[in-house]
Amino acid sequence: MSLQGKRKNRLPAFIVQRIILTYSYLACGAIIQGIGMALFLFPNTIPSGGAAGLAILLNYWLSLSIGFSLWFVNFIALIVAFRYFGYTWTLRTMFSVTITSVTVSLCTAFWHIPHINLGVEIFLGALLYGIGVGILIRYRASSGGLVVLALIIAAYNSWSPGKAMFWVNMSVFVLNALVIDIKIVAYATICQMLSTRVIDFVDRLKIPHSSFPAMAWRKK
């Protein structure tokens, strides 16, 4: 068999290995994100991002359940994601959102950490959330919701993902504060300042001799 024929035979195995590795990293990122949200942010009623903030507003204005509101926001975001980033990116995001949702549900039901300190819990929640979302963005996916809008803005303005996420989420948090409670924007701002810096750090991290490369997430 020629060398070219051998390469053709090896190609499918390489592609399968690459897909498995990518989705394994996405699963890890989604699980880390979900743990941070379920154990440290949600128990203190701190929205992890703009999608959660919009879900709270829909619940407040229309009496829709938080679960349905969050699903609705993510559904609209995924439609937009398909238009701008293509089906592969959207599929990865759907996978990540599903793993995160399952993680949040399981942690909420079976894993409880006693209250330590609000500042410590905000820090731990922001750290885990930032690491998780950073991994998702690095592997051409997102946590859904307004992260999709933030990445579109970042792509067209040459911003870092963290910077775009910070300003998009802050707009929603300010609206929450005006409508519901000023404390929401205070705690959420601290969380966003920490988590977006972690997201940018993970996204730009250089790891030599590793299968954890930075991958382009910009418009297809």
Backbone hydrogen bonds, N-H to C=O, Kabsch-Sander energy under -0.5 kcal/mol:
donor,donor_aa,acceptor,acceptor_aa,energy
6,K,2,S,-2.0
7,R,3,L,-2.1
8,K,4,Q,-1.8
9,N,5,G,-1.7
10,R,6,K,-1.7
11,L,7,R,-1.5
13,A,9,N,-0.5
14,F,10,R,-2.0
15,I,11,L,-2.4
16,V,12,P,-2.5
17,Q,13,A,-2.4
18,R,14,F,-2.4
19,I,15,I,-2.5
20,I,16,V,-2.6
21,L,17,Q,-2.4
22,T,18,R,-2.6
23,Y,19,I,-2.7
24,S,20,I,-1.8
25,Y,21,L,-2.1
26,L,22,T,-2.3
27,A,23,Y,-2.2
28,C,24,S,-2.2
29,G,25,Y,-2.7
30,A,26,L,-2.7
31,I,27,A,-2.5
32,I,28,C,-2.5
33,Q,29,G,-2.4
34,G,30,A,-2.6
35,I,31,I,-2.4
36,G,32,I,-2.0
37,M,33,Q,-2.1
38,A,34,G,-2.8
39,L,35,I,-2.4
40,F,36,G,-1.3
41,L,36,G,-1.4
42,F,37,M,-3.1
44,N,41,L,-1.1
45,T,42,F,-2.1
46,I,41,L,-2.2
53,G,49,G,-1.8
54,L,50,G,-2.7
55,A,51,A,-2.3
56,I,52,A,-2.1
57,L,53,G,-1.8
58,L,54,L,-2.7
59,N,55,A,-2.2
60,Y,56,I,-2.0
61,W,57,L,-3.1
62,L,58,L,-2.5
63,S,59,N,-1.0
64,L,58,L,-1.1
69,S,65,S,-2.6
70,L,66,I,-2.7
71,W,67,G,-2.1
72,F,68,F,-2.6
73,V,69,S,-2.3
74,N,70,L,-2.2
75,F,71,W,-2.5
76,I,72,F,-2.2
77,A,73,V,-2.1
78,L,74,N,-2.3
79,I,75,F,-1.6
80,V,76,I,-1.8
81,A,77,A,-2.5
82,F,78,L,-2.2
83,R,79,I,-1.4
84,Y,80,V,-1.9
85,F,81,A,-3.3
86,G,81,A,-0.6
86,G,82,F,-1.0
89,W,85,F,-0.5
90,T,86,G,-1.8
91,L,87,Y,-2.9
92,R,88,T,-2.2
93,T,89,W,-2.1
94,M,90,T,-2.6
95,F,91,L,-2.3
96,S,92,R,-2.4
97,V,93,T,-2.9
98,T,94,M,-2.1
99,I,95,F,-2.3
100,T,96,S,-2.5
101,S,97,V,-2.5
102,V,98,T,-2.4
103,T,99,I,-2.4
104,V,100,T,-2.6
105,S,101,S,-2.3
106,L,102,V,-2.6
107,C,103,T,-2.8
108,T,104,V,-2.4
109,A,105,S,-1.8
110,F,106,L,-2.7
111,W,107,C,-2.0
112,H,110,F,-0.5
121,E,117,N,-2.7
122,I,118,L,-2.4
123,F,119,G,-2.1
124,L,120,V,-2.7
125,G,121,E,-2.6
126,A,122,I,-2.7
127,L,123,F,-2.4
128,L,124,L,-2.5
129,Y,125,G,-2.6
130,G,126,A,-2.6
131,I,127,L,-2.4
132,G,128,L,-2.5
133,V,129,Y,-2.6
134,G,130,G,-2.4
135,I,131,I,-2.0
136,L,132,G,-1.9
137,I,133,V,-2.7
138,R,134,G,-2.1
139,Y,135,I,-1.6
140,R,137,I,-1.5
141,A,136,L,-1.6
147,V,144,G,-1.6
148,V,145,G,-1.2
150,A,146,L,-2.5
151,L,147,V,-2.5
152,I,148,V,-1.8
153,I,149,L,-2.4
154,A,150,A,-2.6
155,A,151,L,-2.3
156,Y,152,I,-1.8
157,N,153,I,-1.4
158,S,154,A,-1.0
159,W,154,A,-1.4
164,A,160,S,-2.0
165,M,161,P,-2.5
166,F,162,G,-2.3
167,W,163,K,-1.8
168,V,164,A,-2.2
169,N,165,M,-2.6
170,M,166,F,-2.3
171,S,167,W,-1.6
172,V,168,V,-1.3
173,F,169,N,-2.6
174,V,170,M,-2.5
175,L,171,S,-1.5
176,N,172,V,-2.3
177,A,173,F,-2.4
178,L,174,V,-2.3
179,V,175,L,-2.1
180,I,176,N,-3.4
181,D,176,N,-1.0
184,I,181,D,-1.1
185,V,181,D,-0.6
186,A,182,I,-1.3
187,Y,183,K,-2.3
188,A,184,I,-2.5
189,T,185,V,-2.0
190,I,186,A,-1.6
191,C,187,Y,-2.2
192,Q,188,A,-2.7
193,M,189,T,-2.6
194,L,190,I,-1.7
195,S,191,C,-2.9
196,T,192,Q,-2.5
197,R,193,M,-0.8
198,V,194,L,-1.7
199,I,195,S,-2.5
200,D,196,T,-2.1
201,F,197,R,-1.9
202,V,198,V,-2.6
203,D,199,I,-2.5
204,R,200,D,-1.8
205,L,201,F,-0.8
205,L,202,V,-0.5
207,I,205,L,-0.6
210,S,207,I,-0.7
215,M,138,R,-1.0
220,K,84,Y,-1.4
